[in-house]
Every structure is written in C-alpha cells, then in structure tokens.
Amino acid sequence: MLTVSLAALGCALAGAAVGPALAATAARLPGVAAGGRRTVVVCVLTAVAFGGVAVGLVPDPVRRYGLPAFLVLAAAGVLLCVIDADLRRLPDAITLPAYPLVAALLAVASAIDGGPAWAELARAGIGALAAAGLYLLLCLAPGSQLGFGDVKLAGLLGLALGWLSLPTLAVGVVLGFGYGGGYALVLLASRRAGLRTRIPFGPAMLAGALTAVLAGDWLAAGYLAF
C-alpha cells in the first residue's frame, strides 16, 4: 500500500511539473486559452491523470510495467482535452505520433512482465481496431456529432486499454459515451447548448479511459455479476 501511495504521489508531482510545458504547447495553437489560470488547470489535470494511472497500474505485478506507456498517453490526453475543449478538434499532430510511442512502450512492457507477450500485444491491436471501428461507424452515421479526430483517439485509447484487458476496454468505451452523454444533457438542460451544437467529445473519452484504468475490471465484474 505504501509503495502504491508513493508511486501515485511521485507520478502526480511529475504531472504537475510537466503541466506548464503542456499548457505552453497547447497555447501555441490559435484559439487555445493561455495564462496563469489555464496553466494551473493543466497542471491539476496532468497531476490527476498521472496519479490516477499509477494507482490503477502499480498494484498489479504485470500491469505496472505498462506505466511509462500510460504516462505518455496521459500527457497526450491532457493536451488533447484542453485543445478539444477550446477548438472542438483533436489535432493529428498529437494523436498520431502517440500511436507508435505508446505501442513501443507496451511492447517493452510485454517483453519484461513475464507473461505471453504476443497475447497482450494481439489484444492491444484488437482493442485499437475495435474501438476505432466502432467510432468510425458512428462518425459516418447521418447527423453524427463525432469527427475523425474522435476516431483516431478511440484507436489510441483502445490500444492501451486493450493491452490491459478486453473488459477494461469495454468499460472505457461505455463510460466515454456515458460521460459525453451526461455532459450534453447538462448543457441542454441549462440551455447552454442546442441539439446542433458541436460538443467536444475527447474529454469524455479520456475520462472514460482513466476510469477504466482505475476500476475497469472491477466495474466489468460487478456488471456481469448483477
């Protein structure tokens, strides 16, 4: 328990330290908010994301080797979350380079965790294809609010969550839609958005993924046992 707490604290502090650089990177895009308040928000988000993945992964003797990959994903996710909230888009310049980096780190983790590396990597590939395929179908549906940036982010999240387990992947996808739908309903109820208002979906997807890392298998088991 002490090891997990120390790891989570260390990762959270590292996230807070990385936050200013992420805020400055996001602010380079025209239309993205800058300034001290935004930097504080980004630092808090990064600290929570880094600490959260540590809490979700470090207790497991196998999953803990995937921590570097998930920290990279968390950093990219905070950038995408901030940019999507301001610009309603998820830049390829962030999402696409994260694919090979996360995949390489997961491959290293699979090679050293003592388990069947081919099975973990195959599951990660299946997760990426399944999540991206689902989002692509929804994106192409008439009247869809999703964009191709959401499809690419779905594949990246599916890659990481699939490496953990397929139930974790399923929980992450379902919660992403749940969070996104709940946020949309709040905006509609408060009349801050209409039926045709484009609502950023990336933050909901990322929140669903983080929740899945923290408690995906537990939530899946609870649902199946219900």
Sequence and secondary structure as in RCSB ss.txt:
>XXXX:A:sequence
MLTVSLAALGCALAGAAVGPALAATAARLPGVAAGGRRTVVVCVLTAVAFGGVAVGLVPDPVRRYGLPAFLVLAA
AGVLLCVIDADLRRLPDAITLPAYPLVAALLAVASAIDGGPAWAELARAGIGALAAAGLYLLLCLAPGSQLGFGD
VKLAGLLGLALGWLSLPTLAVGVVLGFGYGGGYALVLLASRRAGLRTRIPFGPAMLAGALTAVLAGDWLAAGYLA
F
>XXXX:A:secstr
 HHHHHHHHHHHHHHHHHHHHHHHHHHTSTT   SHHHHHHHHHHHHHHHHHHHHHHTTSTTGGGGHHHHHHHHH
HHHHHHHHHHHHS   HHHHHHHHHHHHHHHHHHHHHSSS HHHHHHHHHHHHHHHHHHHHHHHHSTT    HHH
HHHHHHHHHHHHHH HHHHHHHHHHHHHHHHHHHHHHHHTTSS TT     HHHHHHHHHHHHHHHHHHHHHHHH
 
